[in-house]
Amino acid sequence: MIGVIPPPRKRYGQNFLTDINVLHRIVQSAGIRSGEPLLEIGPGRGALTRLLAAAAGQLVAVEVDRDLVALLVAEFGAEPGVEIISSDILRCDLPALLSSRHPGPWRVVANLPYNISSQVLFLLLDQITLFSGLTLMLQKEVAERIASGPEEKEYGILSVFCALHCDVNLAFTVKPGSFNPVPKVSSAILRLTPLPAPRFQVGDEAFFRRLVKSAFGNRRKTLWNCLKGQFAADDGFLRAHLDVCGIDPGRRGETLSLEEFARLSRALQA
């Protein structure tokens, strides 16, 4: 028996999706295959969970709000193939959690709270080989940023990191009225399809990430001013490697393509 439904909590950034048409579109966009294991992040009150449980071969749903966990267990606890985990996804050891239940790969569906969406994305990218696909509800501006390319206003760090490992598709937008409580911004469904290998070789990925973050550190500064003193013992070394890579030091970070970032990362490491 389902207990009393707890009210939304601001500390968890809870906006519950209530539009049944949008819920069905998310499941359709996820492309779930018969018998495939599925990870849901932030099931909330279980509106999407009900549809996912019917479509997935195995469903693991991770929820941080203990009151909602009790609600979910009351509804889904007796269903075979559905497991409710009471945990903060950012503190989860995903390889241990998932591989102990199914060898994978896993498909991810999540309605991410706006306040932790970037952190969750980095967590998933760090373990991208675990997944066959990710279908994520994000703030519309964040989703557009990830799906954008060089020279576009929204292009940034997450655009580069996601493109390195995934094909990126902005599936559709979701109006604020589809949620309760109603958020102040629109949302969007983003689909990430992991590649069998990184799109380009970057050498050490920690170094590559540091390079990209530095290049976007101040959009008003040139690439030269963002990077000098951080990635070379002297200015001549950095200038020489930019020249070898065919990159004008007077350009800004947001003009560099993923391929150019990868080329520069390899050159500076070598």
Residue, then its C-alpha position, 0 to 999 in steps of 0.5 A: m500500500i502506498g503511503v502519504i506522498p511527501p511534499p517536494r523538497k527544495r534541498y533536493g531540487q525536486n520538480f516532479l514530472t506529471d505530464i503523461n505524454v512527456l513521460h511516454r515520449i521519454v521512454q520512447s526516446a530512451g530506445i529500451r531493448s527487451g531484457e536490457p538492464l536500466l538505471e533510473i536516477g532520481p525516480g521521485r514519486g515513481a511516475l516514470t518508474r512505472l513505465l520503465a519497470a514495464a519496459a526494462g528487463q531489470l530496473v535499478a532506481v537510485e533515490v536520495d530522499r528517504d521518504l520517497v524511497a519508502l513510497l517507492v518500496a511500498e509500490f515496487g518492492a514486490e515487483p520482480g526485476v525492480e530494485i529501489i536503492s536509497s542513496d545519493i547517486l554522487r556517492c555511489d560506486l557505479p561499477a560495483l553497484l551495476s556489475s554486481r547485478h548485471p554485466g551490462p551494458w546499462r541504459v540510463v534514464a534520469n530526470l536530473p535536479y538542476n543543481i547537480s546535473s553537471q556533477v552527475l554528467f561528469l560521474l556518468l562520463d567517468q564510467i561511460t563504458l558501463f552504458s549503452g545509452l543515456t536519456l537525461m532530462l536537463q535544464k534546457e540551457v544546459a542541454e543546448r550547451i552540451a549539444s552545441g559546437p564551436e563558435e556557438k554561444e552555448y559551446g563550452i566544457l561539457s560540449v567538448f567532454c560529451a562529444l569526446h565519448c558520445d553522439v549527442n542528440l537534443a530530442f525535445t523540449v519540455k515546458p515548465g507546466s509539465f512539472n509540479p512544482v512548476p520550475k522557472v525554466s524550460s527543460a529538455i531531453l538529451r540523448l547520449t549514445p556512447l561511442p565504442a572508443p573516444r572520438f579522438q585520442v587525447g592522451d591522458e584524459a585528466f590532462f585533457r580535461r584540465l586543458v579544456k577547462s583552462a581554455f574556457g576559464n575566461r571567455r574574454k581572454t585569448l587561448w594564449n592568455c588562458l594557457k600560458g604558465q600552466f602547460a609549459a615551462d616557458d612561453g616558447f614551448l607553448r607557442a611552438h606547440l600551438d604552431v605545430c598544431g596549426i592553432d593561432p594563440g590569438r583565438r579564444g577557447e570556444t572557437l576550438s573544435l574537439e579535434e583541435f583540443a585533442r591534437l593540442s593535448r597530445a602535443l603538450q603531453a608528448 
